[in-house]
Amino acid sequence: MLFTGIAPANAQFRALWSPEKVASNHTVNLFAQWEGRTVLDGVWLELPPGWRLLQGEAIRRGVERVPLRINAVNGSPNTYRVQTTTGPLGAHDLIFRVSTGGHNGELEWALTPLMLQQDRGQPRLVRRETYRASRRLIQDEAMPLGENRALSFNGSEATPVQVKREVVPDLNPRAGYTIEVWIKTLQTEGIILSTWDGNEDNPYPLELVVDPAGRLVYYRGQPGHHQSMRAVQPVADGKWHHIAIAHNGASGWSRLLVDGVAMDSLFAPVPQAFSWETPLVLGGRVSASGTRASSSNVATFSGMLDELRVWPTARSQQEIRRSMHQPIEEVGGGLVLHFDAPMPENLLVHGAEPLRTTPADLTFYFPIRHLQAAEEEETQAVLLSWDTRDVHTEAFIIERSVDGTSFIPVGEVAGPRRENRGSEASYYTFLDSESRDQVVFYRIRQRFLGGSERLSGTIKLGRGPVPAESTLLVGNFPNPFVRVTTIGYEVRKLEQVHISVWDLSGQQVASLVSREHEPGYYRVQFEGDDLPSGTYFVRLQTPSGTQTRKMILAK
């Protein structure tokens, strides 16, 4: 979010907000807040090349919709003069729905206030450049639709999905629980999740809505008393957002998080227990009779929901951030809904009611696996190796520590290239030639394309010899080699042995051995005739562990 601090307090755009990254040729919402005593007579909207304004509206006092009149500016492509149809506006929100173009890279959109002034006795709209505000973003190609499917709602034409009360963990205010869900919507105003039937005399633990200004609001209530938490930034921008509500019944604290970031909190020192009988409804609200509410002030949801998780404990912010991008099959004592397959009949109020799902561009990240560290005998450098199935990792940041607590970054390995992304695991290595400590700790920070990060576990390297009972990767001879090299390895007990060769980009270039071995000394040849000169790694895997050695092909 961009705050403009250069304008006087009595007139300014408090904030402009849009996704940090947008996809080419997609529809998104842009948001702005005007505040202060100075009124606006309109705005001058500048969009990036190729973008097109589809519609716009103003929200006064957070609830009242004000229609806008939009005119393209002659001679200025992607520029629009936007005016209200009801006269000047004071503090309000502006929402612009736009279609993005095909140009990728760093882009900018901007707003400049328009105010009436007298020019020779005639009123004229003038741009107040002092108050101009802008927002930068990155536009890139859209993520391809994968196998993941999401629950889809199309507003008033959709039927909310009702999950039976008895399969949902206890959401009583004195209990501990966490509710997580991914949402994607352009709709401003709609009910995402609800346990309320709309009757003011009935208590309810949860209603999650998008308000008219596109922001997220959480409600819970008892007769005559509603409590709420609100997100500061809009979520109805057409991008996926992860929503979490964590409630600790013992402490009385509730927290609202959006994309792993704390947005608001709520404290009730002695929460009053109550029972609730309605189902957990996705995409709307039900009446006490179990049918969809027909009240005119109830807006059903339009958009997509995915990966609903209800945990029977209050999860920490760190726990939520760590797992929100990872696929989870089940939650102990809780509820997980994926929507990739038909829903079990015993979960839904109406049994085998067909659900409307659609392919989604929401991606879940896989952590790294098989993190290993080995010391090279000749150079005493440390060779790290790992693999992962994840195809959305932007980079792996290698961090080192001498005490296992304070880590510093020592290098970075790029994630998979776009043309090499597939369903199989990719193998990565990093050579740390600066480590000279007797005992050293390593971990890897996995940075994903969306900007989120995940830490691997920590491994400790004591610089000791390979255990006597383990199969030993001796190395290759000669090294460097011109065309052919011989890899030697010693098997010390009966076990399965796999030997493969990998390049610096993490791609496997050869599979040399994959069979069970009796104890003994073995050799296998590797030919590099079809490979370019460079650094390669031979990898030996057994049930006892993994060892890696560096090879140099010098033609």
C-alpha positions as CSV (number, residue, x, y, z in Angstrom):
1,M,0.0,0.0,0.0
2,L,1.3,3.4,-0.9
3,F,0.8,6.4,1.4
4,T,1.4,9.8,0.0
5,G,2.8,12.1,2.6
6,I,3.4,15.2,0.5
7,A,-0.1,16.6,0.4
8,P,-1.7,18.8,3.2
9,A,-3.8,16.9,5.7
10,N,-7.0,18.6,4.6
11,A,-6.8,17.1,1.1
12,Q,-5.0,14.0,-0.1
13,F,-5.2,10.5,-1.5
14,R,-4.7,8.6,1.7
15,A,-3.8,5.4,-0.2
16,L,-3.8,3.8,-3.5
17,W,-4.0,0.0,-3.6
18,S,-3.7,-2.6,-6.3
19,P,-2.1,-6.1,-6.5
20,E,1.6,-6.0,-6.5
21,K,1.6,-8.4,-9.5
22,V,-1.1,-8.7,-12.1
23,A,-1.6,-11.0,-15.0
24,S,-1.6,-9.9,-18.6
25,N,-5.1,-9.6,-20.2
26,H,-7.0,-10.1,-17.0
27,T,-9.6,-8.1,-15.1
28,V,-8.6,-6.5,-11.7
29,N,-9.9,-3.8,-9.4
30,L,-7.9,-0.7,-8.4
31,F,-8.7,1.1,-5.2
32,A,-8.1,4.6,-3.8
33,Q,-9.1,6.6,-0.7
34,W,-9.7,10.3,-0.7
35,E,-9.9,12.0,2.6
36,G,-10.0,15.4,4.1
37,R,-12.2,18.5,4.1
38,T,-11.5,19.4,0.4
39,V,-14.1,17.9,-1.9
40,L,-13.5,16.3,-5.3
41,D,-15.3,17.2,-8.5
42,G,-13.7,14.3,-10.3
43,V,-10.4,12.5,-10.9
44,W,-8.0,12.2,-13.8
45,L,-7.1,8.4,-14.1
46,E,-4.0,7.4,-15.9
47,L,-3.7,3.6,-16.7
48,P,-0.7,1.7,-18.1
49,P,-0.4,1.1,-21.9
50,G,-2.9,-1.3,-23.2
51,W,-5.1,-1.1,-20.1
52,R,-8.8,-0.3,-20.4
53,L,-11.3,1.1,-17.8
54,L,-14.4,-1.0,-17.6
55,Q,-16.4,0.7,-14.8
56,G,-15.9,2.8,-11.7
57,E,-17.8,3.8,-8.6
58,A,-17.4,5.8,-5.5
59,I,-18.4,4.6,-2.0
60,R,-19.4,7.3,0.5
61,R,-19.3,6.6,4.2
62,G,-18.3,3.0,3.5
63,V,-21.8,1.9,2.4
64,E,-23.4,4.4,-0.1
65,R,-22.7,3.7,-3.7
66,V,-22.2,6.8,-5.9
67,P,-22.3,6.3,-9.7
68,L,-19.6,7.9,-11.8
69,R,-19.5,9.3,-15.3
70,I,-16.5,8.2,-17.3
71,N,-15.0,9.8,-20.4
72,A,-11.9,8.8,-22.3
73,V,-9.5,11.7,-22.8
74,N,-9.0,12.5,-26.5
75,G,-5.3,12.4,-27.5
76,S,-4.3,10.7,-24.3
77,P,-4.5,6.9,-24.6
78,N,-5.4,5.0,-21.4
79,T,-6.4,8.2,-19.7
80,Y,-9.9,8.9,-18.3
81,R,-11.8,11.9,-16.8
82,V,-14.0,10.5,-14.1
83,Q,-16.8,12.6,-12.5
84,T,-19.6,12.0,-10.1
85,T,-23.2,12.3,-11.2
86,T,-24.4,13.6,-7.9
87,G,-22.1,16.6,-7.3
88,P,-18.8,17.0,-5.3
89,L,-17.6,14.3,-3.0
90,G,-15.9,14.5,0.4
91,A,-14.0,11.6,2.0
92,H,-14.8,8.4,0.0
93,D,-13.4,5.3,-1.6
94,L,-13.0,4.9,-5.4
95,I,-13.1,1.5,-7.2
96,F,-12.0,1.1,-10.8
97,R,-12.5,-2.2,-12.7
98,V,-9.9,-2.4,-15.4
99,S,-8.8,-4.9,-18.1
100,T,-5.0,-5.3,-18.2
101,G,-3.0,-5.2,-21.4
102,G,-0.4,-7.5,-22.8
103,H,2.8,-5.5,-22.0
104,N,4.9,-7.2,-19.2
105,G,7.2,-5.5,-16.8
106,E,7.0,-2.7,-14.2
107,L,4.0,-0.4,-14.8
108,E,2.3,2.5,-13.0
109,W,-1.2,3.9,-12.7
110,A,-2.0,7.3,-11.2
111,L,-4.9,9.5,-9.9
112,T,-5.0,13.3,-10.0
113,P,-7.9,15.2,-8.3
114,L,-10.1,17.4,-10.5
115,M,-11.6,20.5,-8.9
116,L,-13.8,23.2,-10.3
117,Q,-12.4,26.8,-10.5
118,Q,-13.7,29.9,-12.2
119,D,-12.1,30.9,-15.5
120,R,-13.4,34.2,-16.8
121,G,-16.7,33.6,-15.0
122,Q,-17.0,30.0,-16.2
123,P,-16.5,26.9,-14.2
124,R,-13.7,24.7,-15.4
125,L,-12.3,21.4,-14.2
126,V,-8.6,21.8,-13.2
127,R,-6.1,19.0,-12.4
128,R,-4.5,19.6,-9.0
129,E,-1.1,18.1,-9.6
130,T,0.0,18.7,-6.0
131,Y,-2.2,15.9,-4.9
132,R,-1.4,13.4,-7.7
133,A,-0.7,9.9,-6.4
134,S,0.6,6.8,-8.2
135,R,1.1,3.1,-7.6
136,R,3.6,0.8,-9.2
137,L,3.0,-2.9,-10.0
138,I,4.5,-5.8,-12.0
139,Q,2.6,-7.3,-14.9
140,D,3.5,-10.8,-16.1
141,E,2.1,-13.7,-18.0
142,A,-0.9,-15.4,-16.3
143,M,-0.2,-18.6,-14.4
144,P,-1.5,-21.6,-16.3
145,L,-4.5,-23.4,-15.0
146,G,-3.5,-26.6,-13.4
147,E,-5.2,-29.6,-12.0
148,N,-6.4,-27.7,-8.9
149,R,-10.1,-26.8,-8.9
150,A,-11.9,-24.2,-6.8
151,L,-15.5,-23.8,-5.7
152,S,-17.2,-21.2,-7.9
153,F,-20.1,-18.9,-7.2
154,N,-21.8,-16.5,-9.6
155,G,-23.7,-14.2,-7.2
156,S,-27.5,-14.4,-7.1
157,E,-27.6,-17.4,-9.5
158,A,-25.4,-19.5,-7.2
159,T,-26.6,-21.8,-4.4
160,P,-24.6,-21.5,-1.2
161,V,-22.9,-24.7,0.0
162,Q,-24.0,-25.9,3.4
163,V,-21.7,-28.0,5.5
164,K,-23.3,-29.9,8.4
165,R,-22.9,-28.4,11.8
166,E,-21.7,-31.7,13.3
167,V,-18.6,-32.1,11.1
168,V,-17.3,-28.6,11.9
169,P,-15.0,-28.2,14.9
170,D,-16.4,-26.3,17.9
171,L,-16.5,-22.6,17.2
172,N,-17.7,-21.6,20.7
173,P,-16.1,-18.4,21.9
174,R,-14.6,-20.4,24.8
175,A,-13.0,-22.9,22.5
176,G,-9.8,-22.5,20.4
177,Y,-10.1,-22.7,16.6
178,T,-8.6,-21.4,13.3
179,I,-10.6,-21.0,10.1
180,E,-8.6,-20.6,6.9
181,V,-9.8,-20.2,3.3
182,W,-8.5,-18.9,0.0
183,I,-10.7,-16.4,-1.9
184,K,-10.7,-14.7,-5.3
185,T,-13.3,-12.1,-6.2
186,L,-14.0,-8.9,-8.0
187,Q,-17.3,-8.4,-6.1
188,T,-17.6,-5.6,-3.6
189,E,-20.2,-6.7,-1.1
190,G,-20.9,-10.4,-0.5
191,I,-21.0,-13.1,2.1
192,I,-18.0,-15.5,2.0
193,L,-18.6,-17.8,5.0
194,S,-21.4,-17.7,7.6
195,T,-22.9,-19.5,10.6
196,W,-25.7,-16.9,11.0
197,D,-29.3,-17.1,9.9
198,G,-29.8,-13.3,10.0
199,N,-32.0,-13.5,13.1
200,E,-30.9,-10.8,15.6
201,D,-32.0,-13.0,18.5
202,N,-29.7,-15.9,17.6
203,P,-26.0,-15.9,18.5
204,Y,-23.4,-16.9,15.9
205,P,-19.6,-17.5,15.9
206,L,-18.7,-16.4,12.4
207,E,-19.7,-14.4,9.4
208,L,-17.0,-13.4,6.9
209,V,-18.0,-10.8,4.3
210,V,-16.6,-8.4,1.7
211,D,-18.0,-4.9,2.3
212,P,-19.1,-2.4,-0.3
213,A,-15.5,-0.9,-0.4
214,G,-14.0,-4.3,-1.2
215,R,-12.5,-4.9,2.3
216,L,-12.8,-8.0,4.4
217,V,-14.9,-7.9,7.6
218,Y,-15.3,-10.6,10.2
219,Y,-18.4,-10.6,12.5
220,R,-19.5,-12.6,15.5
221,G,-22.5,-11.8,17.7
222,Q,-25.0,-12.4,20.4
223,P,-28.4,-10.9,20.7
224,G,-28.1,-7.1,20.5
225,H,-24.3,-7.2,20.3
226,H,-22.1,-7.7,17.2
227,Q,-18.3,-7.6,17.2
228,S,-16.1,-7.3,14.2
229,M,-12.5,-7.2,12.8
230,R,-11.6,-5.5,9.6
231,A,-8.8,-5.7,7.0
232,V,-7.1,-2.5,6.1
233,Q,-6.6,-3.2,2.5
234,P,-9.2,-4.4,-0.1
235,V,-9.3,-8.1,-1.1
236,A,-11.8,-7.8,-4.0
237,D,-9.1,-7.1,-6.5
238,G,-9.4,-10.2,-8.6
239,K,-6.3,-11.9,-7.0
240,W,-6.2,-14.9,-4.7
241,H,-6.0,-14.0,-1.0
242,H,-5.5,-16.3,2.0
243,I,-7.9,-15.4,4.9
244,A,-7.4,-16.7,8.5
245,I,-9.3,-16.2,11.7
246,A,-7.5,-17.5,14.8
247,H,-9.4,-17.5,18.1
248,N,-7.9,-18.4,21.5
249,G,-10.7,-19.1,23.9
250,A,-8.4,-19.3,26.9
251,S,-6.9,-15.8,26.4
252,G,-10.0,-14.2,24.8
253,W,-8.0,-13.0,21.7
254,S,-9.1,-13.3,18.1
255,R,-6.9,-12.3,15.2
256,L,-7.7,-11.7,11.5
257,L,-4.9,-12.3,9.0
258,V,-4.8,-11.7,5.2
259,D,-2.0,-13.4,3.3
260,G,-0.3,-14.2,6.5
261,V,-0.2,-10.6,7.7
262,A,-2.1,-9.6,10.9
263,M,-4.8,-7.1,10.0
264,D,-6.9,-6.7,13.2
265,S,-7.6,-8.2,16.6
266,L,-10.4,-8.6,19.0
267,F,-10.3,-9.1,22.8
268,A,-13.1,-10.5,25.0
269,P,-11.6,-11.3,28.5
270,V,-14.4,-13.7,29.5
271,P,-16.1,-14.9,26.3
272,Q,-19.6,-16.0,26.9
273,A,-20.3,-19.5,25.8
274,F,-23.3,-20.2,23.5
275,S,-24.5,-22.9,21.2
276,W,-25.1,-22.5,17.5
277,E,-27.1,-24.9,15.3
278,T,-26.9,-23.6,11.8
279,P,-24.5,-25.2,9.2
280,L,-21.3,-23.6,8.0
281,V,-22.4,-21.9,4.8
282,L,-20.0,-21.2,1.9
283,G,-21.0,-18.4,-0.4
284,G,-24.0,-17.0,1.4
285,R,-26.2,-17.3,4.4
286,V,-29.2,-19.5,5.3
287,S,-32.4,-18.8,7.2
288,A,-33.4,-20.6,10.3
289,S,-35.3,-23.1,8.1
290,G,-32.1,-24.1,6.3
291,T,-33.0,-22.4,3.0
292,R,-31.0,-19.6,1.4
293,A,-31.9,-16.2,2.9
294,S,-34.0,-14.1,0.6
295,S,-33.5,-10.8,2.5
296,S,-32.7,-8.0,0.1
297,N,-29.8,-6.9,2.2
298,V,-28.0,-10.2,1.9
299,A,-25.5,-10.4,-1.0
300,T,-24.5,-13.9,-2.0
301,F,-20.9,-14.4,-3.0
302,S,-19.5,-14.1,-6.5
303,G,-16.0,-15.5,-7.0
304,M,-14.0,-18.6,-6.0
305,L,-13.2,-20.3,-2.7
306,D,-10.6,-23.0,-2.2
307,E,-8.8,-25.0,0.5
308,L,-11.1,-24.4,3.4
309,R,-9.5,-25.6,6.7
310,V,-11.1,-25.5,10.1
311,W,-8.6,-26.4,12.9
312,P,-9.7,-27.2,16.5
313,T,-6.9,-25.0,17.9
314,A,-5.8,-21.4,17.7
315,R,-2.8,-21.4,15.3
316,S,0.0,-18.8,15.5
317,Q,0.8,-16.4,12.7
318,Q,4.0,-18.3,12.1
319,E,2.1,-21.6,11.7
320,I,-0.4,-20.1,9.4
321,R,2.3,-18.5,7.2
322,R,4.2,-21.7,7.0
323,S,1.4,-23.9,5.8
324,M,-1.0,-21.7,3.9
325,H,0.7,-22.4,0.5
326,Q,1.2,-26.1,1.2
327,P,-1.3,-28.8,0.3
328,I,-2.8,-30.5,3.4
329,E,-4.8,-33.6,3.2
330,E,-6.3,-33.6,6.7
331,V,-6.4,-31.7,10.0
332,G,-6.4,-33.7,13.1
333,G,-9.9,-33.3,14.7
334,G,-10.7,-30.6,12.1
335,L,-12.1,-30.2,8.6
336,V,-10.4,-29.8,5.2
337,L,-12.3,-29.1,2.0
338,H,-10.3,-29.2,-1.3
339,F,-13.0,-29.2,-4.1
340,D,-10.8,-31.2,-6.4
341,A,-13.1,-34.2,-6.2
342,P,-16.8,-34.6,-5.4
343,M,-17.6,-33.8,-1.8
344,P,-18.5,-36.7,0.5
345,E,-22.3,-36.8,1.0
346,N,-22.0,-37.0,4.8
347,L,-20.5,-33.5,4.9
348,L,-23.3,-31.6,3.1
349,V,-26.7,-30.7,4.4
350,H,-28.3,-31.7,1.1
351,G,-26.2,-34.8,0.6
352,A,-24.9,-35.3,-3.0
353,E,-25.8,-31.9,-4.2
354,P,-23.6,-31.1,-7.2
355,L,-21.1,-28.4,-6.6
356,R,-19.9,-25.9,-9.2
357,T,-16.1,-26.1,-9.5
358,T,-13.7,-24.6,-12.0
359,P,-10.0,-24.9,-12.8
360,A,-8.1,-22.4,-10.8
361,D,-4.7,-20.7,-11.1
362,L,-4.2,-20.9,-7.3
363,T,-0.9,-22.8,-6.8
364,F,0.3,-24.6,-3.7
365,Y,4.0,-24.9,-2.9
366,F,6.0,-28.0,-2.1
367,P,8.8,-27.7,0.4
368,I,12.3,-28.9,-0.3
369,R,13.3,-32.5,0.5
370,H,16.4,-34.6,1.2
371,L,18.5,-31.7,2.3
372,Q,22.1,-33.1,2.6
373,A,25.5,-31.6,3.4
374,A,28.8,-33.3,2.6
375,E,32.4,-32.1,2.9
376,E,34.7,-32.4,-0.2
377,E,37.9,-34.1,0.9
378,E,40.3,-32.1,-1.3
379,T,39.0,-28.5,-0.8
380,Q,37.1,-28.9,2.5
381,A,34.2,-27.0,0.9
382,V,30.7,-28.0,1.8
383,L,28.4,-29.3,-0.9
384,L,24.7,-29.0,-0.2
385,S,22.1,-30.9,-2.2
386,W,18.3,-31.1,-2.1
387,D,15.3,-31.7,-4.3
388,T,11.7,-30.5,-4.5
389,R,8.6,-31.0,-6.6
390,D,7.8,-27.3,-6.4
391,V,7.7,-25.5,-9.8
392,H,6.9,-22.0,-8.4
393,T,10.1,-21.4,-6.4
394,E,11.8,-18.2,-7.5
395,A,15.0,-18.8,-5.6
396,F,16.6,-20.8,-2.8
397,I,18.6,-18.7,-0.3
398,I,21.2,-20.7,1.5
399,E,21.8,-19.6,5.1
400,R,24.7,-20.7,7.4
401,S,25.2,-20.6,11.2
402,V,28.0,-21.6,13.6
403,D,25.7,-21.8,16.6
404,G,22.4,-23.1,15.1
405,T,20.6,-19.9,16.0
406,S,22.0,-16.9,14.1
407,F,22.0,-17.5,10.4
408,I,23.4,-15.4,7.6
409,P,22.8,-15.8,3.8
410,V,25.8,-17.2,2.0
411,G,24.4,-17.8,-1.5
412,E,21.4,-18.1,-3.8
413,V,20.3,-20.8,-6.3
414,A,17.7,-19.9,-8.9
415,G,14.5,-21.9,-9.1
416,P,13.4,-24.0,-12.1
417,R,13.4,-22.3,-15.4
418,R,9.9,-21.9,-16.9
419,E,10.6,-24.3,-19.8
420,N,11.9,-26.9,-17.4
421,R,8.9,-26.9,-15.0
422,G,7.2,-30.3,-14.8
423,S,5.7,-32.7,-12.3
424,E,8.9,-34.5,-11.4
425,A,11.3,-33.4,-8.6
426,S,14.3,-31.3,-9.6
427,Y,17.6,-31.7,-7.9
428,Y,19.7,-28.7,-6.7
429,T,23.2,-28.2,-5.3
430,F,25.3,-25.4,-3.7
431,L,29.0,-25.4,-3.0
432,D,30.0,-23.4,0.1
433,S,33.8,-22.8,-0.2
434,E,34.0,-20.2,2.6
435,S,33.0,-22.5,5.5
436,R,35.9,-23.4,7.7
437,D,34.3,-24.1,11.1
438,Q,34.5,-27.5,12.7
439,V,30.7,-27.6,13.2
440,V,28.3,-25.7,10.9
441,F,24.6,-25.5,10.5
442,Y,22.6,-24.9,7.2
443,R,19.1,-24.1,6.2
444,I,17.4,-23.0,3.0
445,R,14.9,-20.1,2.6
446,Q,12.6,-21.0,-0.2
447,R,11.3,-17.8,-1.9
448,F,8.2,-18.4,-4.1
449,L,7.0,-16.4,-7.1
450,G,4.2,-14.8,-5.1
451,G,6.7,-13.3,-2.7
452,S,6.0,-15.6,0.3
453,E,8.9,-17.6,1.8
454,R,9.4,-20.9,3.7
455,L,12.3,-22.1,5.8
456,S,13.6,-25.6,5.5
457,G,14.7,-27.6,8.5
458,T,18.2,-27.1,9.9
459,I,21.0,-29.6,9.2
460,K,24.2,-29.9,11.2
461,L,27.6,-30.9,9.6
462,G,30.1,-32.1,12.1
463,R,32.9,-32.5,9.5
464,G,33.4,-36.2,10.7
465,P,34.0,-39.3,8.6
466,V,31.3,-41.3,6.8
467,P,30.0,-44.0,9.3
468,A,31.8,-47.3,8.7
469,E,28.6,-49.2,7.9
470,S,27.5,-46.7,5.1
471,T,28.0,-47.0,1.4
472,L,30.8,-44.6,0.4
473,L,30.9,-42.5,-2.7
474,V,34.7,-42.5,-3.3
475,G,34.7,-40.1,-6.3
476,N,35.5,-40.1,-10.0
477,F,38.8,-40.5,-11.8
478,P,40.1,-38.6,-13.6
479,N,38.6,-35.3,-12.5
480,P,38.5,-33.1,-14.4
481,F,37.9,-35.4,-17.4
482,V,37.7,-34.9,-21.1
483,R,35.2,-37.5,-22.3
484,V,34.9,-40.4,-19.9
485,T,35.4,-40.7,-16.2
486,T,35.1,-43.7,-13.8
487,I,33.0,-43.3,-10.6
488,G,34.1,-45.5,-7.7
489,Y,31.9,-46.5,-4.7
490,E,32.2,-48.9,-1.8
491,V,29.2,-50.9,-0.6
492,R,29.6,-52.0,3.0
493,K,26.3,-53.8,3.5
494,L,23.6,-55.3,1.3
495,E,21.4,-52.4,0.1
496,Q,19.8,-50.6,-2.9
497,V,22.1,-48.1,-4.6
498,H,21.1,-45.4,-7.0
499,I,23.7,-43.3,-8.8
500,S,22.8,-40.3,-11.1
501,V,24.5,-37.3,-12.6
502,W,23.1,-33.7,-12.5
503,D,24.0,-30.4,-14.0
504,L,24.2,-27.0,-12.3
505,S,20.6,-26.1,-13.2
506,G,19.2,-29.0,-11.2
507,Q,18.4,-31.2,-14.2
508,Q,19.3,-34.9,-14.2
509,V,21.5,-35.8,-17.2
510,A,22.1,-39.5,-16.6
511,S,21.0,-42.4,-14.5
512,L,23.9,-44.8,-14.1
513,V,23.0,-47.4,-11.4
514,S,19.8,-48.5,-9.8
515,R,20.0,-51.9,-8.2
516,E,20.7,-53.9,-5.1
517,H,24.4,-54.4,-4.3
518,E,26.3,-57.0,-2.2
519,P,29.2,-55.6,-0.1
520,G,32.2,-54.7,-2.3
521,Y,34.0,-52.1,-4.3
522,Y,32.3,-51.1,-7.6
523,R,33.0,-48.8,-10.6
524,V,30.8,-47.3,-13.2
525,Q,31.7,-45.2,-16.2
526,F,30.1,-41.9,-17.2
527,E,30.5,-40.6,-20.7
528,G,30.1,-36.9,-21.4
529,D,30.3,-36.9,-25.2
530,D,26.9,-35.2,-25.6
531,L,27.2,-32.7,-22.8
532,P,28.8,-29.2,-22.8
533,S,31.9,-28.5,-20.7
534,G,31.1,-27.5,-17.1
535,T,30.5,-28.6,-13.6
536,Y,28.4,-31.7,-12.9
537,F,27.5,-33.6,-9.7
538,V,27.4,-37.3,-9.2
539,R,24.8,-38.3,-6.6
540,L,24.7,-41.6,-4.7
541,Q,21.5,-42.5,-2.9
542,T,20.9,-45.4,-0.5
543,P,18.5,-46.0,2.3
544,S,21.3,-44.8,4.6
545,G,21.5,-41.4,3.0
546,T,22.7,-39.4,0.1
547,Q,26.3,-38.4,-0.9
548,T,27.4,-36.0,-3.7
549,R,30.7,-35.2,-5.4
550,K,31.6,-32.5,-7.9
551,M,32.9,-33.5,-11.4
552,I,34.4,-31.2,-14.0
553,L,33.9,-31.9,-17.7
554,A,36.7,-30.1,-19.7
555,K,36.6,-30.8,-23.4
